[in-house]
Amino acid sequence: MKQFKIGYTAGVFDLFHVGHLNILNRAKEQCEYLIVGVSTDELVMEYKNKQPVIPYDERKEIVESIKYVDQVVPQMNRDKFAAWEKLNFNAMFVGDDWKGHALFEEVERKLNEVGVEVVYFPYTLGVSSTIVKEKIKV
């Protein structure tokens, strides 16, 4: 039996790469059922001020096809507590590049209060969608 029943992670998943795969794999190793929030194009524009390279519907289809993923939902805002209220997960998985950020310290406190554990995974060094974009420009 795995440590958690329902796990949740979220991201843009633009230009899908091994770092994305690592997070999904590690999350599924710890939970029986993995829900993944894929950021909508509108949300990405709102907080990153740039359009994803791959449109939402295609990013959603890519993530749905990964064997570690049980369910994909649209992430229309960055409110992780609201996501918990809707999805009722008992673990949220996040890359450790977010550890210590004010955004996650507050959400971690609120989630811990309702029994949700926030699990940080090591960031996959040397790969990101930004790095992939830079390599394509060369």
PyMOL commands that set and color helices and strands:
alter all, ss='L'
color gray80, all
select helices_A, chain A and resi 18-30+41-48+56-64+80-87+96-98+102-113+129-137
alter helices_A, ss='H'
color red, helices_A
select strands_A, chain A and resi 4-11+31-39+71-75+91-95+117-121
alter strands_A, ss='S'
color yellow, strands_A
deselect
rebuild
show_as cartoon
